[in-house]
């Protein structure tokens, strides 16, 4: 048998050396959050976990353990038949469950008896998350952040993509959050990750950065949709050098109508989302915008949204929160296509020491 346990902080540092990371928790626990790249092999599935937990409370622990062992044995057998029979002898998985190690321990024991070199995280997911949050807090101040600023529709996300294509290090928080970070920013049909999984995704991106090179990030507020940026990261961003991206208003309208094409195609949905601005803009303005949308004047509404609502709010927020914004380096994009944005990216990278 080859089975060892390692502390969560060591698992954190060695994560990439394992062939497979196995989450032995239920589907619901896995969906809430899991280690980067982990696969879900439940020792007890959602319903089985409820059943055994109820038996613990209503009958007794001994009866619950007997029943749980029988279910776990069947599930482990199925995982082996489905996922393990083709694995070579030198396959080296990392396993974990919630905290106590019973579910992952059962799976690990069987895999170890087969002859695989299995590693189990001490303290499970709970310990790993605690170690991850501490590591995230430690890594963030070591990185040289460059904050891409610009009013709504100026192409900040497109510039980040262009910078990445030019070889720069980029942290795309909106992509990690599955949200465009505005009242209209929810992407239809794409749920946001939970807060815990967003934290894990951010850490997984940050741990791969080279601290000797700058990292470009967009000037987000504390929350991106329903998830929040960690205190350490938002503090570092707000204290870092800024880049002010400028784009002509007509190009900003074009960009937003491209990026939010689902609203252009579904005007009822657009009008519904405009309701969220009633308190800020007043009922009369919202009804006027909705009428313009329904009569095909969407571009006019977008332009007014930008100049009357988003621009003043953005400018006030930047001046209040980003201390180096008044000294931002200004760059102008000639258009919204990839060629124009890559030209801006090359200009920025050429100015880096």
C-alpha positions in Angstrom: 0.0 0.0 0.0 1.2 3.5 -0.8 -0.8 6.2 1.0 0.5 9.4 2.7 -1.0 12.5 4.1 0.3 16.0 3.7 -0.6 19.3 5.4 -2.8 21.7 3.3 0.0 24.2 3.0 2.2 21.6 1.4 -0.6 20.5 -0.9 -0.9 24.2 -1.9 2.7 24.4 -2.9 2.8 21.0 -4.7 -0.6 21.1 -6.4 0.7 20.8 -10.0 2.8 17.7 -9.4 -0.3 15.4 -9.0 -1.7 13.5 -11.9 -5.3 13.9 -10.7 -6.9 15.9 -7.9 -10.0 14.0 -6.6 -12.8 15.7 -4.6 -14.6 12.9 -2.7 -17.4 15.2 -1.5 -20.9 15.3 -2.8 -21.9 17.1 -6.0 -23.3 20.1 -4.1 -20.2 20.6 -2.1 -18.1 20.3 -5.2 -20.3 22.8 -7.1 -19.9 25.4 -4.3 -16.1 25.2 -4.6 -13.3 22.8 -5.3 -9.5 22.8 -5.9 -8.3 23.9 -9.3 -8.7 21.1 -11.9 -10.3 18.7 -9.4 -12.6 16.0 -10.5 -15.6 14.9 -8.5 -15.8 11.3 -7.3 -18.4 11.4 -4.6 -18.0 8.8 -1.9 -21.6 9.7 -0.9 -23.7 11.7 -3.3 -26.1 14.5 -2.3 -29.0 12.3 -1.4 -26.9 9.7 0.3 -25.2 12.3 2.4 -28.5 13.6 3.6 -29.7 10.0 4.3 -26.6 9.1 6.4 -26.7 12.4 8.2 -30.3 11.9 9.1 -29.5 8.4 10.4 -26.7 9.8 12.6 -29.2 12.1 14.3 -32.4 10.0 14.4 -30.9 6.5 15.0 -27.3 6.3 16.1 -23.7 6.7 14.8 -23.0 3.0 14.6 -26.0 2.2 12.3 -25.2 5.3 10.2 -21.6 4.2 9.7 -22.6 0.7 8.7 -25.1 2.0 6.1 -22.6 4.7 5.0 -19.8 2.1 4.5 -22.0 0.0 2.3 -23.0 2.9 0.1 -19.4 4.2 0.0 -18.1 0.8 -1.0 -20.5 0.6 -4.0 -19.6 4.2 -5.1 -15.9 3.6 -4.8 -16.2 0.4 -6.8 -18.0 2.4 -9.5 -15.4 5.1 -9.6 -12.6 2.5 -10.0 -14.4 0.8 -12.8 -15.2 4.0 -14.5 -12.1 6.1 -14.0 -9.2 4.0 -12.7 -8.9 0.8 -14.7 -6.9 2.5 -17.4 -4.5 4.2 -15.1 -0.8 3.2 -15.1 0.9 2.0 -12.0 2.8 5.3 -11.5 -0.5 7.3 -11.5 -0.3 9.6 -8.4 -3.6 11.2 -7.3 -4.3 13.8 -4.6 -7.5 13.3 -2.6 -9.6 15.3 -0.2 -13.0 15.6 1.3 -14.5 18.2 3.7 -12.4 18.0 6.8 -12.3 14.7 8.7 -11.0 12.6 5.9 -13.5 9.7 6.2 -14.8 10.0 2.6 -11.5 10.7 0.9 -9.8 8.3 3.4 -12.0 5.4 2.3 -11.3 6.1 -1.4 -7.6 6.6 -0.8 -7.3 3.4 1.2 -8.7 1.3 -1.7 -6.5 3.1 -4.3 -3.5 2.6 -2.1 -4.2 -1.1 -1.7 -4.3 -1.4 -5.5 -0.7 0.0 -5.5 -1.1 3.6 -6.6 0.8 6.3 -4.7 -2.0 8.3 -3.1 -1.7 11.5 -1.2 -4.4 12.8 1.2 -4.8 16.4 2.3 -4.8 16.7 6.1 -7.9 18.7 7.2 -9.4 18.4 3.7 -11.0 21.2 1.7 -11.5 23.3 4.8 -7.8 23.4 5.7 -6.9 23.9 2.0 -9.2 26.9 1.7 -7.7 28.5 4.8 -4.2 28.0 3.5 -5.2 29.3 0.1 -6.6 32.5 1.5 -3.5 33.1 3.5 -1.3 32.5 0.5 -3.4 34.8 -1.7 -3.0 37.6 0.9 0.8 37.0 1.0 1.2 36.9 -2.8 -0.8 40.0 -3.8 1.5 42.7 -2.4 4.5 41.0 -4.1 3.1 41.7 -7.6 3.6 44.9 -9.6 0.0 45.8 -10.6 -1.0 48.0 -13.5 -4.6 49.1 -13.3 -6.4 49.7 -16.6 -8.9 52.5 -16.2 -11.4 54.0 -18.6 -15.1 54.9 -18.7 -17.7 52.3 -19.6 -17.3 51.0 -23.1 -13.7 52.3 -23.6 -12.5 48.8 -24.2 -10.7 47.9 -21.0 -11.5 44.2 -21.3 -10.4 44.1 -24.9 -7.2 45.8 -24.0 -6.6 43.2 -21.4 -7.1 40.5 -24.0 -4.7 42.3 -26.3 -2.1 42.6 -23.6 -2.3 38.8 -22.9 -1.9 38.1 -26.6 1.2 40.3 -26.5 2.6 38.1 -23.7 1.8 40.3 -20.7 0.5 38.9 -17.4 -3.2 39.7 -17.1 -5.7 39.1 -14.3 -9.2 39.2 -15.9 -11.5 39.4 -12.9 -14.6 39.8 -15.0 -13.9 36.5 -16.8 -13.2 34.8 -13.5 -16.5 36.2 -12.1 -18.5 35.5 -15.2 -19.9 39.0 -15.0 -19.2 42.4 -16.8 -19.3 44.3 -13.5 -22.2 46.7 -14.1 -26.0 46.8 -13.5 -26.4 45.3 -17.0 -23.3 43.0 -16.6 -25.0 39.7 -15.9 -24.4 37.3 -18.9 -27.6 35.5 -19.8 -27.4 31.8 -19.2 -24.0 32.0 -17.5 -24.2 31.7 -13.7 -21.6 33.4 -11.5 -19.3 31.2 -9.4 -19.9 31.2 -5.7 -17.8 33.5 -3.6 -15.6 30.6 -2.5 -15.0 29.4 -6.0 -14.3 32.9 -7.2 -11.6 33.2 -4.5 -10.1 29.9 -5.6 -10.1 31.0 -9.3 -8.4 34.3 -8.4 -5.8 32.5 -6.3 -5.2 29.9 -9.1 -4.5 32.7 -11.5 -2.3 34.8 -9.2 -0.1 31.9 -8.1 1.1 31.5 -11.7 2.4 35.0 -12.1 6.0 36.0 -12.2 6.6 38.6 -9.5 9.4 40.2 -11.6 6.9 41.2 -14.3 3.9 43.6 -14.1 0.4 42.3 -13.9 -2.4 44.2 -15.7 -5.9 44.3 -14.2 -9.0 46.3 -14.8 -10.2 49.0 -12.4 -13.0 47.0 -10.8 -15.1 48.1 -7.8 -15.1 45.9 -4.7 -17.8 43.7 -6.1 -18.1 42.1 -9.6 -21.7 41.2 -9.8 -22.5 39.1 -6.7 -18.9 38.2 -5.8 -16.4 40.4 -3.9 -12.7 40.9 -4.6 -10.5 40.1 -1.6 -9.5 43.0 0.7 -5.8 42.4 0.0 -6.3 42.5 -3.8 -8.6 45.5 -3.9 -6.2 47.4 -1.6 -3.2 46.6 -3.9 -5.2 47.7 -7.0 -6.2 51.0 -5.4 -2.7 51.8 -4.5 -1.1 50.9 -7.9 -0.2 52.9 -11.0 -3.1 53.6 -13.4 -3.5 53.6 -17.1 -6.3 55.7 -18.6 -7.7 54.3 -21.8 -9.6 56.7 -24.0 -12.0 55.9 -26.8 -14.4 58.2 -28.8 -18.0 58.1 -27.8 -19.3 56.7 -31.1 -16.8 53.8 -30.8 -17.8 53.2 -27.2 -21.5 52.9 -28.3 -20.4 50.4 -31.0 -18.4 48.4 -28.6 -21.2 48.1 -26.1 -23.7 47.1 -28.8 -21.3 44.4 -29.8 -20.6 43.2 -26.3 -24.2 43.4 -25.2 -25.7 42.0 -28.4 -28.1 39.8 -26.3 -29.8 43.1 -25.2 -30.0 44.4 -28.7 -31.6 41.1 -29.8 -33.9 40.9 -26.7 -35.2 44.4 -26.1 -37.7 43.3 -23.5 -34.8 42.0 -21.4 -32.9 45.2 -21.9 -35.9 47.3 -20.7 -36.3 45.0 -17.7 -32.7 45.5 -16.7 -33.1 49.3 -17.1 -35.6 49.1 -14.2 -32.6 48.7 -11.9 -31.6 52.3 -12.6 -35.0 53.8 -11.6 -33.8 55.0 -8.2 -30.7 56.6 -9.7 -32.3 58.1 -12.8 -36.0 58.5 -12.0 -39.1 56.8 -13.4 -39.6 59.4 -16.2 -36.1 58.8 -17.6 -36.4 55.0 -17.5 -39.7 55.1 -19.3 -38.4 57.4 -21.9 -35.4 55.1 -22.5 -37.6 52.0 -22.6 -39.8 53.8 -25.3 -36.7 54.6 -27.3 -35.5 51.0 -27.1 -38.9 49.7 -28.3 -38.9 52.1 -31.2 -35.4 51.0 -32.4 -33.3 53.9 -31.0 -31.1 51.7 -28.9 -27.8 53.5 -29.8 -29.3 56.8 -28.5 -30.2 55.1 -25.2 -26.7 53.6 -24.9 -25.0 57.0 -25.6 -27.1 58.7 -22.9 -26.5 55.9 -20.5 -22.8 56.4 -20.9 -22.6 60.1 -20.8 -25.4 60.8 -18.2 -25.1 57.9 -15.9 -22.0 55.7 -16.2 -19.3 58.3 -16.9 -20.0 60.6 -13.8 -20.4 57.6 -11.5 -17.1 56.0 -12.9 -15.1 59.2 -12.6 -16.3 59.9 -9.0 -15.5 56.3 -8.0 -12.0 56.4 -9.6 -11.1 59.7 -8.0 -12.4 58.5 -4.6 -10.8 55.0 -4.6 -7.7 54.9 -6.8 -5.1 57.2 -5.3 -2.9 57.2 -8.3 -5.6 57.8 -10.9 -4.9 61.6 -11.2 -1.4 60.7 -12.4 -2.6 57.9 -14.8 -0.7 57.4 -18.1 -3.2 58.2 -20.9 -3.4 56.0 -24.0 -5.8 56.5 -26.9 -7.4 53.6 -28.9 -8.1 54.4 -32.5 -10.9 51.8 -32.7 -12.4 48.7 -31.0 -11.0 45.9 -33.2 -8.2 43.6 -32.2 -5.6 45.5 -34.3 -6.3 48.8 -32.6 -6.2 47.2 -29.2 -3.0 45.3 -29.8 -1.4 48.6 -31.0 -2.3 50.1 -27.6 -1.0 47.0 -25.8 2.4 47.2 -27.6 2.6 50.9 -26.8 2.1 50.2 -23.1 4.5 47.3 -23.0 7.2 49.3 -24.8 7.0 51.8 -21.9 7.6 49.2 -19.2 11.2 49.3 -17.8 
